[in-house]
Amino acid sequence: MASQGIISARLWGKIKGTEKDYFVVEGIKEAGEEEGGEPLPEPRGSGINRFAYWVTNSPLESWN
């Protein structure tokens, strides 16, 4: 998870899987262009795009 442009973040929870568990972080990013370059139905930070989510199998590994 790149911390650049993140206004706030919190641990949303842990999902227990059959083979691996998943840690989920919910955050709010600054307004701007999306990394994927795809147009958004609503601007980042409002409506359905208010939150961004990152997931990993271990908090010590990279967040996607």
N, C-alpha and C positions, 0 to 999 in steps of 0.2 A: 504494500500500500504506500504510495507516494504521499508524503505529508504536505507537499506543496499545494496550496489552494484549499486546504481543508479548514473550515471554520470551527467545527466541533465534531467529535466522534465519541461513541460509547459502545461498550460491549452489548450487543443485542441479545446474544445467547449462544448456546451450544446445542447442536443437533446431533443426536447419537445415531450413527449409521450402522449397518450390519458389518461392514468391513473397516470403516474409518469414521471418526467423529469430525464434525465441522464446527469451527468457531466463526461467528458472524459479527461484524462490526457495522453499525449504522452511523452515517455521518452526513454532514451538510458541507457541500463544496461551494466555493465562490462561483459567481456567474461567469460564464465564458463558453468557449467552444468545447464540444465533446471530443474525447480522445479518438473515437472511432470515425469522426467526421460525418456522421449521419445526422440529418436534421431531427430535431426534437418536436413533438406535438405541442409542448409547453416549454417555456424557458427553464433552464436549470435553476433549482432553488424555489420553484413554485409548483403548485398543483401536484400532478403525478410524479414530477421530477424533483420533489422537495428533498428527498433523501437519496444517498448513494449507499451501496452495500459492498463489503469486501469479505471474502471467505478464505479460510485456510484450514489445513488439517492440524497444524501446530502453531501456536502464537509466536514461536521462535523462527518460523519459516516465512517466506514471502507471502503477502496478501494479494489475492486476485479479485 
